[in-house]
Amino acid sequence: MLTVGLNHFLVVSAVLFSLGLFGIVTRKNAVMVLMGIELVLNSANINFIAFSRFGNFGLSGQVMALFVIILAAAEAAIALAIVLNIYKTFANVNVDEIDHLKE
C-alpha cells in the first residue's frame, strides 16, 4: 500500500517552484511572468501545509498558507492593473520593452 509522505509533497513543491522560476526567468510576456510568480507562491503553500501536517505544528501552516493566498490575490489584482496600464500606453506587455517608463 502506497502512503503519501512528506517527501512526496516536497518533490511536488520543488517541481512547481522550478517551473515557476523557469517561467519567471524565460518569459517576456508580463502575464506569463505573473503566472510563474503564482506557481512559486503555490509551491510555498504546499510546503507550509505539508510541514504543518507532518511536523505536528497545529494549524500554523494552514494559517500561513491562507495569508499567502491573500497576498497572491492582492498581488495579482495590482499586477494586472499595472499590466493593463502598460498595455494601454505601449500596446504590448513585453517585459523587455517596459524600460521606456523611466523617461
C-alpha positions in Angstrom: 0.0 0.0 0.0 1.4 3.4 -1.0 1.3 6.1 1.6 2.0 9.7 0.7 4.6 11.1 2.9 6.5 14.4 3.4 9.0 13.6 0.7 6.2 13.4 -2.0 5.0 16.8 -1.0 8.5 18.3 -1.1 9.1 16.8 -4.5 5.9 18.2 -5.9 6.7 21.6 -4.3 10.2 21.6 -5.8 8.9 20.8 -9.3 6.3 23.6 -9.0 9.0 26.0 -7.7 11.3 25.1 -10.5 8.6 25.5 -13.2 7.7 28.9 -11.7 11.2 30.1 -11.6 11.8 28.9 -15.2 8.6 30.8 -16.2 9.8 34.0 -14.4 13.2 34.0 -16.0 12.5 32.9 -19.5 9.2 34.6 -20.4 8.9 38.0 -21.9 5.2 38.4 -21.5 4.2 40.1 -18.2 1.2 37.9 -17.7 3.3 34.7 -18.1 5.8 36.1 -15.5 2.8 36.7 -13.1 1.8 33.1 -13.7 5.3 32.0 -12.8 5.1 34.0 -9.5 1.8 32.3 -8.7 3.5 28.9 -9.2 6.2 29.9 -6.8 3.7 31.0 -4.2 1.7 27.8 -4.6 4.8 25.7 -4.0 5.4 27.7 -0.8 1.8 26.9 0.2 2.4 23.2 -0.4 5.4 23.3 1.9 3.5 25.2 4.6 0.7 22.6 4.6 3.0 19.6 4.4 5.2 20.7 7.3 2.1 21.6 9.3 0.7 18.2 8.7 3.8 16.0 9.2 5.5 18.2 11.7 2.6 18.4 14.2 2.7 22.2 14.2 -1.1 22.5 14.6 -2.9 25.0 12.3 0.1 27.4 11.9 0.9 26.0 8.4 -2.7 26.4 7.2 -2.8 30.0 8.6 0.4 30.9 6.8 -1.0 29.4 3.6 -4.1 31.4 3.9 -2.0 34.6 4.3 0.0 33.6 1.2 -3.3 33.1 -0.8 -4.5 36.5 0.3 -1.1 38.0 -0.7 -1.3 36.3 -4.1 -4.8 37.6 -4.7 -3.7 41.2 -3.9 -0.6 40.8 -6.0 -2.5 39.5 -8.9 -5.0 42.3 -8.8 -2.4 45.1 -8.5 -0.1 43.5 -11.1 -2.9 43.0 -13.6 -3.9 46.7 -13.2 -0.3 47.7 -13.9 -0.1 45.4 -16.9 -3.3 46.8 -18.3 -1.9 50.4 -17.9 1.3 49.3 -19.6 -0.7 47.8 -22.5 -2.7 51.0 -22.8 0.5 53.0 -23.0 2.7 50.8 -25.2 0.2 48.4 -26.9 2.2 45.4 -25.8 3.1 43.7 -22.5 6.7 42.5 -23.2 8.9 42.9 -20.1 11.9 43.8 -22.3 10.2 46.9 -23.7 8.9 48.3 -20.4 12.1 50.1 -19.6 10.8 53.1 -21.5 8.7 54.0 -18.4 11.8 55.8 -16.9 11.6 58.6 -19.5 
